[in-house]
Amino acid sequence: MAGKLKILTIILIILTFAWCSCRQAYNPRPIAAVSNYLVVEGVINTGADSTIIKLSRTVPLSSKAALKPELNAIVTLQDDKGDSYIMTEEGKGYYTAPGFDAIQMANYQMKIATAEGEAYQSDMVQAKNAPAIDSIYYRIKGDGVQVYADTHDPANNTRYYRWDYDETYQYRSAFESYFYHAEIPQDTILPRPLTDGIFICYRGDASTSIIVNTSAKLASDVISQSPITFIASTSEKLESRYSILVKQYALTADAFNYFQQLQKNTEQLGTIFDPQPSELPGNIHCVTNPSETVLGYLTAGKPSEKRIFIDNRYLPAWHASTPYEGCKMDTDLYAKPLRGGLIENDVAIYLFTNTEIPLFAVVPPTGHPVLGFSASSAACIDCTLRGTNKRPAFWQDEQGPVF
């Protein structure tokens, strides 16, 4: 018995080495077929907010262009009561219509006429208003923060949900500048006005993932702890203050199946255990060429939304990775040489370059005169190079403890 086991072990080792030695890298040729499919993104908002539809075209993987917007199209929204609305082109493939704020539910259809003479239209879609979001909250999960959503429909009529979000975060540059370099009326350094601060800025991002969930198999229409997004502990988003606005949409069963399949096709591929990609038929069709593929699924309804803030001081002592690591402060003494080897200290700057921004005045122990200014590069000081110093209208500063 031992001898047979030894022989089987040797054969297994030989087969393993033979299989490994036969492996060869496979580099498939790029797909040469030209794709120019219309992509439709957006929701017909039946609430007070505007409807925003984005039209674009697919590009080959080998193309350097990341976006090919569909321009100069005529986009029309029509309901089952006979009313129609022509959307306004805003540029870069975006088309908008003012909020309907519809009281009665209706069915809607979208029609698209392109500049090339092609016609597209969606199926008539049922408008579904989303129930209110119960809560948006976060939990510390490993090396980061997981944001969740809870919701329910007391009438048990929704069952199918989708979420997206807009996130905004506050960040600070490496150094705060209290001065700026002025060339007019003379080459000098002046105090920086408070309204021109470039130390605290804001950045925003929109969700790119597909987030869906369903209570169809539950007795009650309740969604609990549905994951929305994960923020790594090293993210700059958590360095100071972070805000997320979550929007919730009610879907039909067909729309849910579409987005769930799209999620599998785009986010759950890469290993042999993941689901295989499959055909993804939407509800938008080309009228002039019925065999043409159109990407997208139009939905309609009034979303609900809720915003929360996350403050750094309530998180573990994580270290955020920012572009300001390695920033250094230099001290430049701006002395003007005079005849006879004398030096005149002067606030007029003649060695200053536009590659640096002054920070603090350098003065002797007596406090006078100004010998120069500390400075650093614009990339380390000017936060507006990466965002805006204009405080968003919805932004709320952290409220301190009440004693």
C-alpha positions as CSV (number, residue, x, y, z in Angstrom):
1,M,0.0,0.0,0.0
2,A,2.8,2.4,0.9
3,G,4.5,1.6,-2.4
4,K,1.4,2.5,-4.4
5,L,1.0,5.7,-2.5
6,K,4.6,6.7,-3.2
7,I,4.1,5.9,-7.0
8,L,0.9,8.1,-7.1
9,T,2.7,10.9,-5.3
10,I,5.6,10.8,-7.9
11,I,3.1,10.8,-10.8
12,L,1.3,13.8,-9.3
13,I,4.5,15.7,-9.0
14,I,5.5,14.9,-12.6
15,L,2.1,16.0,-13.9
16,T,2.2,19.3,-11.8
17,F,5.6,20.2,-13.3
18,A,4.5,19.3,-16.8
19,W,1.4,21.5,-16.5
20,C,3.4,24.4,-15.2
21,S,6.0,24.1,-17.9
22,C,3.3,24.1,-20.6
23,R,1.8,27.4,-19.5
24,Q,2.3,30.3,-21.9
25,A,1.3,33.9,-21.8
26,Y,-1.7,34.7,-23.9
27,N,-1.8,38.2,-25.3
28,P,-5.0,38.5,-27.4
29,R,-5.1,41.0,-30.2
30,P,-7.2,44.2,-29.5
31,I,-10.7,43.9,-30.8
32,A,-10.7,45.7,-34.2
33,A,-14.4,46.1,-34.5
34,V,-15.5,49.7,-34.3
35,S,-18.0,50.4,-31.6
36,N,-20.1,53.6,-31.6
37,Y,-23.0,52.6,-29.4
38,L,-25.2,55.2,-27.8
39,V,-25.0,55.3,-24.0
40,V,-27.9,56.8,-22.1
41,E,-27.5,57.6,-18.4
42,G,-30.0,59.3,-16.1
43,V,-33.3,59.3,-14.3
44,I,-36.5,61.2,-15.1
45,N,-36.9,63.0,-11.8
46,T,-40.6,63.6,-11.1
47,G,-39.8,65.6,-8.0
48,A,-38.8,69.2,-7.7
49,D,-35.2,68.7,-8.8
50,S,-34.1,68.9,-12.4
51,T,-33.9,65.9,-14.7
52,I,-30.4,65.3,-16.0
53,I,-29.7,62.9,-18.9
54,K,-26.2,62.2,-20.2
55,L,-25.7,61.0,-23.7
56,S,-22.4,59.6,-25.0
57,R,-20.9,57.1,-27.4
58,T,-18.7,54.1,-26.6
59,V,-15.1,54.2,-27.7
60,P,-12.7,51.4,-28.5
61,L,-10.4,50.2,-25.7
62,S,-7.4,51.3,-27.8
63,S,-8.7,54.8,-28.1
64,K,-7.0,57.6,-26.1
65,A,-10.4,59.4,-25.7
66,A,-12.1,58.6,-22.4
67,L,-15.3,60.3,-23.3
68,K,-17.3,60.9,-26.5
69,P,-20.3,63.0,-25.7
70,E,-23.3,63.0,-28.0
71,L,-23.8,66.7,-29.0
72,N,-26.6,68.6,-30.7
73,A,-29.3,66.0,-30.1
74,I,-32.9,66.8,-29.5
75,V,-34.1,65.0,-26.4
76,T,-37.9,65.0,-25.6
77,L,-39.7,63.6,-22.5
78,Q,-43.3,62.6,-22.9
79,D,-45.8,61.3,-20.4
80,D,-48.9,59.1,-21.0
81,K,-51.2,62.2,-20.6
82,G,-49.8,63.7,-23.8
83,D,-47.6,66.3,-22.3
84,S,-44.1,66.7,-23.7
85,Y,-41.0,68.5,-22.6
86,I,-37.9,69.3,-24.7
87,M,-34.7,69.1,-22.7
88,T,-32.0,71.8,-22.8
89,E,-28.5,70.9,-24.0
90,E,-26.0,72.0,-21.4
91,G,-22.8,70.9,-23.2
92,K,-20.5,67.8,-22.9
93,G,-23.5,65.5,-23.6
94,Y,-25.7,66.7,-20.7
95,Y,-29.4,67.5,-21.3
96,T,-31.6,69.0,-18.6
97,A,-35.3,69.7,-17.8
98,P,-36.8,71.5,-14.9
99,G,-38.3,69.5,-12.1
100,F,-41.8,68.2,-12.8
101,D,-42.9,68.0,-9.1
102,A,-45.7,65.7,-10.3
103,I,-48.5,65.1,-7.9
104,Q,-50.0,62.2,-9.8
105,M,-48.0,59.2,-10.9
106,A,-47.5,58.8,-14.7
107,N,-45.6,56.8,-17.2
108,Y,-42.9,58.5,-19.2
109,Q,-41.0,58.0,-22.4
110,M,-37.9,59.6,-23.8
111,K,-37.2,60.2,-27.5
112,I,-33.8,61.2,-28.9
113,A,-33.0,62.6,-32.4
114,T,-29.3,62.9,-33.0
115,A,-27.6,65.3,-35.3
116,E,-26.7,62.4,-37.6
117,G,-30.4,61.7,-38.2
118,E,-30.8,58.7,-36.0
119,A,-33.8,58.2,-33.8
120,Y,-34.1,56.5,-30.5
121,Q,-36.8,56.0,-28.0
122,S,-37.3,54.3,-24.6
123,D,-40.1,52.1,-23.6
124,M,-42.9,53.7,-21.5
125,V,-41.5,53.5,-18.0
126,Q,-43.5,53.6,-14.7
127,A,-42.7,56.4,-12.3
128,K,-42.0,55.1,-8.8
129,N,-41.4,57.5,-5.9
130,A,-38.9,56.2,-3.4
131,P,-39.8,56.0,0.3
132,A,-37.9,58.1,2.8
133,I,-34.4,56.9,3.9
134,D,-34.6,55.9,7.5
135,S,-30.9,56.5,8.3
136,I,-27.4,56.9,6.8
137,Y,-24.6,55.9,9.2
138,Y,-21.1,54.5,9.3
139,R,-19.2,51.9,11.1
140,I,-15.4,51.3,11.6
141,K,-14.7,48.2,9.5
142,G,-11.1,47.0,9.4
143,D,-8.8,49.7,7.9
144,G,-11.6,52.1,6.9
145,V,-15.2,53.3,7.3
146,Q,-18.2,51.6,5.8
147,V,-21.3,53.7,5.1
148,Y,-24.7,52.0,5.3
149,A,-28.3,52.8,4.5
150,D,-31.5,51.7,6.3
151,T,-34.9,52.1,4.7
152,H,-38.4,50.6,4.6
153,D,-41.7,51.0,2.8
154,P,-44.7,50.7,5.2
155,A,-47.0,50.0,2.2
156,N,-44.7,47.1,1.1
157,N,-44.8,48.5,-2.5
158,T,-41.2,49.3,-3.3
159,R,-39.2,46.1,-2.8
160,Y,-36.5,47.1,-5.3
161,Y,-34.0,49.8,-4.5
162,R,-31.0,51.6,-6.0
163,W,-28.7,54.2,-4.5
164,D,-26.1,56.6,-5.7
165,Y,-24.3,59.4,-3.8
166,D,-22.4,62.6,-4.0
167,E,-19.5,63.0,-1.6
168,T,-17.7,66.2,-0.5
169,Y,-14.7,66.5,1.8
170,Q,-12.7,69.3,3.3
171,Y,-9.0,69.2,3.1
172,R,-6.1,71.5,4.0
173,S,-2.9,72.3,2.2
174,A,0.5,71.7,3.8
175,F,1.0,75.3,5.0
176,E,-1.2,78.4,5.5
177,S,-0.2,81.5,3.7
178,Y,-0.8,84.9,5.4
179,F,0.8,86.9,2.5
180,Y,0.8,87.1,-1.2
181,H,3.1,88.5,-3.8
182,A,1.9,91.6,-5.6
183,E,3.7,93.0,-8.7
184,I,1.3,96.0,-9.1
185,P,1.7,98.8,-8.0
186,Q,5.1,97.6,-7.0
187,D,7.0,94.3,-6.5
188,T,6.1,93.6,-2.8
189,I,4.5,91.3,-0.3
190,L,1.0,92.2,1.1
191,P,-1.2,90.7,3.8
192,R,-3.6,88.1,2.3
193,P,-7.3,89.0,2.7
194,L,-9.3,86.5,4.7
195,T,-11.6,86.0,1.7
196,D,-8.7,84.8,-0.4
197,G,-7.6,82.0,1.8
198,I,-6.0,79.1,0.0
199,F,-5.5,76.8,3.0
200,I,-8.9,75.1,3.4
201,C,-10.6,73.8,0.3
202,Y,-13.4,71.4,-0.7
203,R,-13.5,68.6,-3.3
204,G,-16.4,66.5,-4.5
205,D,-16.9,63.1,-6.2
206,A,-19.9,61.2,-7.5
207,S,-20.5,57.5,-7.1
208,T,-19.4,55.3,-10.0
209,S,-20.4,51.9,-8.6
210,I,-23.9,50.3,-9.0
211,I,-25.6,49.9,-5.7
212,V,-28.8,47.9,-5.5
213,N,-30.7,45.8,-3.0
214,T,-34.1,44.1,-2.7
215,S,-36.5,42.9,0.0
216,A,-38.5,40.8,-2.5
217,K,-37.8,37.6,-0.5
218,L,-38.7,39.2,2.8
219,A,-42.1,39.4,4.5
220,S,-41.7,43.1,5.1
221,D,-40.3,45.7,2.7
222,V,-37.3,46.5,4.9
223,I,-33.7,47.1,4.0
224,S,-31.2,47.1,6.8
225,Q,-27.4,47.8,6.7
226,S,-27.2,48.0,2.9
227,P,-23.6,48.9,2.0
228,I,-23.2,52.2,0.2
229,T,-19.5,52.9,0.1
230,F,-16.2,52.1,1.8
231,I,-13.6,54.7,2.6
232,A,-10.1,53.5,3.3
233,S,-8.3,54.8,6.4
234,T,-5.6,56.3,4.2
235,S,-8.0,58.3,2.2
236,E,-7.7,62.1,2.2
237,K,-11.4,62.2,2.5
238,L,-11.2,61.3,6.2
239,E,-8.4,63.8,7.0
240,S,-10.7,66.6,8.2
241,R,-14.5,66.5,7.6
242,Y,-16.4,64.4,5.1
243,S,-20.0,64.6,3.9
244,I,-22.0,62.1,1.8
245,L,-25.4,62.8,0.2
246,V,-27.1,59.5,-0.5
247,K,-30.0,59.3,-3.0
248,Q,-32.4,56.4,-3.0
249,Y,-34.5,55.3,-6.0
250,A,-37.4,52.9,-6.3
251,L,-37.1,50.5,-9.2
252,T,-39.5,48.2,-11.0
253,A,-38.5,44.5,-11.0
254,D,-37.3,44.8,-14.6
255,A,-35.1,47.8,-13.8
256,F,-33.7,46.0,-10.8
257,N,-32.8,43.0,-12.9
258,Y,-31.0,45.2,-15.4
259,F,-28.9,47.0,-12.8
260,Q,-28.1,43.9,-10.9
261,Q,-26.9,42.2,-14.1
262,L,-24.9,45.3,-15.0
263,Q,-23.3,45.2,-11.6
264,K,-22.3,41.6,-12.1
265,N,-20.9,42.4,-15.6
266,T,-18.9,45.4,-14.5
267,E,-17.9,44.8,-10.9
268,Q,-17.8,41.0,-10.3
269,L,-15.6,39.8,-13.1
270,G,-12.0,38.8,-12.9
271,T,-11.8,35.3,-11.4
272,I,-13.0,31.9,-12.4
273,F,-15.5,32.0,-9.6
274,D,-17.2,35.2,-10.7
275,P,-20.3,35.1,-12.9
276,Q,-19.7,35.1,-16.6
277,P,-20.7,38.3,-18.6
278,S,-24.0,38.1,-20.3
279,E,-26.1,40.1,-22.7
280,L,-27.7,43.2,-21.1
281,P,-30.8,44.3,-23.0
282,G,-32.0,47.7,-21.9
283,N,-35.3,49.6,-22.5
284,I,-34.0,52.1,-25.0
285,H,-34.0,51.2,-28.7
286,C,-32.9,52.6,-32.1
287,V,-35.9,53.3,-34.2
288,T,-34.0,53.9,-37.5
289,N,-31.9,50.7,-37.0
290,P,-33.6,48.2,-34.7
291,S,-30.6,45.9,-34.8
292,E,-28.3,48.6,-33.3
293,T,-27.3,48.1,-29.6
294,V,-28.2,50.9,-27.2
295,L,-26.7,50.9,-23.7
296,G,-28.7,52.2,-20.8
297,Y,-31.9,51.8,-18.8
298,L,-34.3,54.7,-18.3
299,T,-36.2,54.9,-15.0
300,A,-38.5,57.6,-13.5
301,G,-39.6,58.7,-10.1
302,K,-38.9,61.0,-7.2
303,P,-35.8,59.9,-5.2
304,S,-35.4,60.5,-1.5
305,E,-32.1,61.6,0.0
306,K,-30.2,62.1,3.3
307,R,-26.9,63.6,4.2
308,I,-24.5,62.9,7.0
309,F,-21.1,64.3,8.1
310,I,-18.1,62.3,9.3
311,D,-15.5,64.1,11.5
312,N,-11.9,62.9,11.8
313,R,-11.8,63.3,15.6
314,Y,-14.3,60.5,16.0
315,L,-12.1,58.1,14.0
316,P,-9.1,56.1,15.0
317,A,-5.6,57.8,14.7
318,W,-5.3,56.9,11.0
319,H,-2.7,58.6,8.8
320,A,-4.2,60.0,5.6
321,S,-2.1,59.8,2.4
322,T,-2.1,63.3,0.8
323,P,-0.3,65.0,-2.1
324,Y,1.3,67.3,0.5
325,E,3.6,64.7,2.0
326,G,7.2,65.8,1.5
327,C,6.3,69.5,1.3
328,K,9.0,71.8,2.8
329,M,9.2,75.4,3.9
330,D,12.1,77.6,2.8
331,T,13.2,80.8,4.3
332,D,14.3,83.4,1.8
333,L,15.9,86.6,3.1
334,Y,15.3,89.2,0.5
335,A,18.1,91.7,0.9
336,K,18.8,94.4,-1.6
337,P,22.5,95.0,-2.2
338,L,23.7,98.7,-2.4
339,R,26.9,100.3,-3.6
340,G,29.9,100.0,-1.3
341,G,28.9,96.5,-0.1
342,L,26.1,97.8,2.1
343,I,22.8,95.9,2.3
344,E,19.4,97.6,2.7
345,N,16.6,95.6,4.2
346,D,13.5,96.3,2.3
347,V,10.0,94.7,2.0
348,A,10.3,95.2,-1.8
349,I,10.8,91.7,-3.2
350,Y,13.2,91.4,-6.2
351,L,14.3,87.8,-5.8
352,F,10.7,86.4,-5.5
353,T,9.6,84.0,-8.2
354,N,6.0,82.9,-9.1
355,T,6.9,79.3,-8.3
356,E,6.7,80.1,-4.5
357,I,4.2,81.6,-2.2
358,P,5.1,83.6,0.9
359,L,4.0,82.3,4.2
360,F,5.3,84.2,7.3
361,A,7.3,87.3,7.7
362,V,10.9,86.8,8.9
363,V,11.9,89.4,11.5
364,P,14.8,89.8,14.0
365,P,14.2,89.3,17.7
366,T,13.4,93.0,17.9
367,G,10.5,92.5,15.5
368,H,11.7,95.1,13.0
369,P,12.6,95.4,10.2
370,V,11.3,92.6,8.0
371,L,14.2,90.6,6.7
372,G,12.2,88.4,4.3
373,F,9.6,85.7,4.2
374,S,9.3,82.0,4.6
375,A,7.8,80.4,1.4
376,S,7.0,77.1,-0.2
377,S,5.8,75.9,-3.6
378,A,2.3,76.7,-4.9
379,A,1.5,73.0,-5.0
380,C,2.1,72.8,-1.2
381,I,0.2,75.9,-0.3
382,D,-2.6,76.7,-2.8
383,C,-5.4,74.2,-2.1
384,T,-7.4,75.7,-5.0
385,L,-5.1,73.9,-7.5
386,R,-7.0,70.7,-6.5
387,G,-10.4,72.0,-5.4
388,T,-12.3,75.1,-4.4
389,N,-12.0,77.5,-1.5
390,K,-15.7,78.4,-1.9
391,R,-17.7,76.8,1.0
392,P,-20.6,74.7,-0.4
393,A,-24.0,76.0,0.5
394,F,-24.9,72.8,2.4
395,W,-21.7,72.6,4.4
396,Q,-21.9,72.6,8.1
397,D,-18.9,73.1,10.4
398,E,-18.5,70.6,13.2
399,Q,-20.4,71.6,16.3
400,G,-18.2,71.5,19.4
401,P,-19.3,69.8,22.6
402,V,-21.9,71.6,24.8
403,F,-20.8,72.0,28.5
